[in-house]
Amino acid sequence: MSTNSKSSSANEALSHVEYPVQGLSCANCTREIQEQINKLEHGADARLSYANSRLTLHPEVDIVRVEHILKRDGAHLIKTNDSHAKSSHHHTDASEHAHDHDHGHDHGHDHSHEGNHLMKWLLGIAAVLYLSTFILSGIVLQPVIIISYIIAIIFSGYSTFWRGLNNLIRFKFNMDTLMTVALTGAVVIGEWQEATLVAILFGLNEILEGYGMGRARKSMEALLASAPKDATLIRNGETVTVPISSLRAGDMVQVRAGEKIPSDGFVHEGTSAVNEAAITGESIPVSKKQGDPVYGGSVNAEGLLTIEIDKAYQDSSLARIMHLVQEAQDSKTPTELFIDKFAKYYTPAIMLIALIVIVVPPLFMGEPWMKWVYQGLAILIVGCPCALVLSSPIALVSGMTRSARNGILIKGGVHLEQLGKLEAIAFDKTGTLTQGTPSVIEEVVYDRERFYDVAGSLEQSSLHPLAKAVVDHILSQRGTSRFPEASELTTLPGSGIQGEVNGTKSWMGSEDILTHISPADPQRLDQVHRDITRLKEQGYTLVITADQTHVLGIFGLADEIRHETKDVIKQLHQAGITHTVMLTGDHEQSARNIASQAGVTDYFAGLLPEQKVDQIKELSSRYRVAMVGDGINDAPALATAQLGIAMGKGTDSAIETADIVLMQDHLGKLPNAIHLARRVNRVIGWNIGISLTLKAIALLLTIPGLLTLWIAVLSDMGATIIVTLLGMSILLGKDKLT
């Protein structure tokens, strides 16, 4: 992970145009279309995503030629009024073209629905016609039988045939080419019945393939639907409904119970419970009062709130999350890149093998031509790479969608794949394994009547984190914030504070303040020193309260471990993470204490930021390692690790810095994310194995001459169905709530 890649990605987003695309028939075809677009002028970095049906282009690409390339494969652009949203150069050709066709959005959508519906009807009619003709064979005249089969072939396979014919003319070899050659060959050798079955089963295969990816896309669209559309703006004392895109920082909006908060901001007036599940994945509403932050897309569950917007919607946490989730689907994992490369050479190789099977036995072994032409055609069908190319995308999109739904933002399939292969995780201590703020863990009281009064009086006006922790502790013990007034308060640099309470000079601070005391009871002071030694050995930071003659008491403070930390570390070890490491700048004793409570396998104390980077590099040389932090003060270590994971409820720094963002302020969902990532990797492995195994079995049937066209199509369709169902299964089941 690198900062440079992030900035280049941001620049790219500003200078590219994004279009929805309709009619992409398969992942392999999508790859080939992208390769053609990449050859156009300014098209080298164009991206066509089968996962979310979107084309990202440089604005100066000739859009007419792009549409021509898409049309040849039965696809087309859907022009919408946000097609140019990613471009900062609206004057260019591509963006103007997108803008000029804003009205086409509804039509494109309807066309998609009608086209898919028509295909199902035609396939159904073809299937009925095929069955009827099969039953009537031998009863009606042969010409009638042949005509019926031809009609069924046209109904079920016309689109594939024309695409394949177009590919053959351009010497482009993909699954449509294979099917067209196989279909034509079967017709030429008079195998009408099997040719029709090939066309019908392949048409069904295409529908199933599109259904699988469509379900994954719909799940993602449901996630994106959480974005609010309108806002109730308060203008000149009156309310008016406006699109959220018009909101600016400083605007006041009114949000009624049940409505979505339009953008990030602060509660200006009112109290309520707010459901932040769209951001954090946690369905328990969070209480909000005046001054509390709120996030766009979260739902006001109870009262009326007036919100002061502090970010335009496009800069809000939800908008950024959605943009990153969509972008994540475009990224290719190493597995996907390998499959793409394999498929590129696999299809021509299959055609060559089929040609050898057709030619060699008849020419050199005296076998009958018709038998081996038939076997060669069957090999062409077996060679269709659909299932292989689908092995990864459905599983990855399903995994990223389910993670996002659960409040875990994964910025790309490559990061999901890496998450599933982790062996070690390094944690920043402060704010990650611990609460991030000091609190009183233990106290030693020598004078109960005066201890809290003096401590509260001296610390109540201080802004120091230790002082605040002490005052909060006293309030929790006494239930009152009324303390005697302290006078002549003086800060003692590096030691603490002194002042007069009820006319007696008093001190609070480190053990250095003991030098100001003239002890009335030396033996009692010895006990104080023993208590100080004991508390320091436990890793506590000490705040001592004393007057001129007595030590009144000692507060032992520490950055308290989060309540879920121990369980999370235990679950990570159970999930297969062999090495958990805590990195901290704290002193040795404090670090040892927290590490022991958390249950991590190792820890390193007294580290500067650059030393944390060195530790990550050392760990990376031995393990596949992730770094987990809050994305604020540990950015260098997050960037150095093979995988950076930040937690932070959608803070800008967390979203920008890390590869994976836990949208909660705790680690509770990290083990679940790793389990899901490992499951995705297993499913991808199974998919690749199943698709190749079924094809291998079918190809082996050519040796005894047992491979038929319908077995070939069923092996391909069976692999596609299994791959699709396994990929979609990732969306099923309930996530563990933590």
Secondary structure as UniProt FT lines:
FT   HELIX           3..14
FT   STRAND          17..22
FT   HELIX           27..38
FT   TURN            41..42
FT   TURN            44..45
FT   STRAND          47..49
FT   TURN            50..53
FT   STRAND          54..57
FT   TURN            59..60
FT   HELIX           63..72
FT   TURN            73..74
FT   STRAND          76..77
FT   TURN            81..86
FT   TURN            90..91
FT   HELIX           93..100
FT   HELIX           102..104
FT   HELIX           105..136
FT   TURN            137..139
FT   HELIX           142..169
FT   TURN            170..171
FT   HELIX           175..188
FT   TURN            189..190
FT   HELIX           192..224
FT   TURN            225..226
FT   STRAND          230..235
FT   TURN            236..237
FT   STRAND          238..243
FT   HELIX           244..246
FT   TURN            249..250
FT   STRAND          252..255
FT   TURN            257..258
FT   STRAND          265..269
FT   STRAND          272..275
FT   HELIX           277..280
FT   STRAND          286..288
FT   TURN            290..291
FT   STRAND          293..294
FT   TURN            296..297
FT   STRAND          299..300
FT   STRAND          305..309
FT   HELIX           313..315
FT   HELIX           317..330
FT   HELIX           334..365
FT   HELIX           369..382
FT   HELIX           386..390
FT   TURN            391..392
FT   HELIX           393..405
FT   TURN            406..407
FT   STRAND          408..410
FT   HELIX           413..419
FT   TURN            420..421
FT   STRAND          424..428
FT   HELIX           429..433
FT   STRAND          434..445
FT   HELIX           448..459
FT   TURN            460..461
FT   HELIX           465..478
FT   STRAND          486..492
FT   TURN            493..495
FT   STRAND          496..501
FT   TURN            502..503
FT   STRAND          504..509
FT   HELIX           511..516
FT   HELIX           522..537
FT   TURN            538..539
FT   STRAND          541..547
FT   STRAND          551..561
FT   TURN            563..564
FT   HELIX           565..574
FT   TURN            575..576
FT   STRAND          579..583
FT   HELIX           588..598
FT   STRAND          602..604
FT   HELIX           609..620
FT   TURN            621..622
FT   STRAND          625..629
FT   HELIX           635..640
FT   STRAND          643..647
FT   TURN            649..650
FT   HELIX           652..657
FT   STRAND          660..662
FT   TURN            668..669
FT   HELIX           670..700
FT   TURN            701..705
FT   HELIX           709..729
FT   TURN            730..731
//
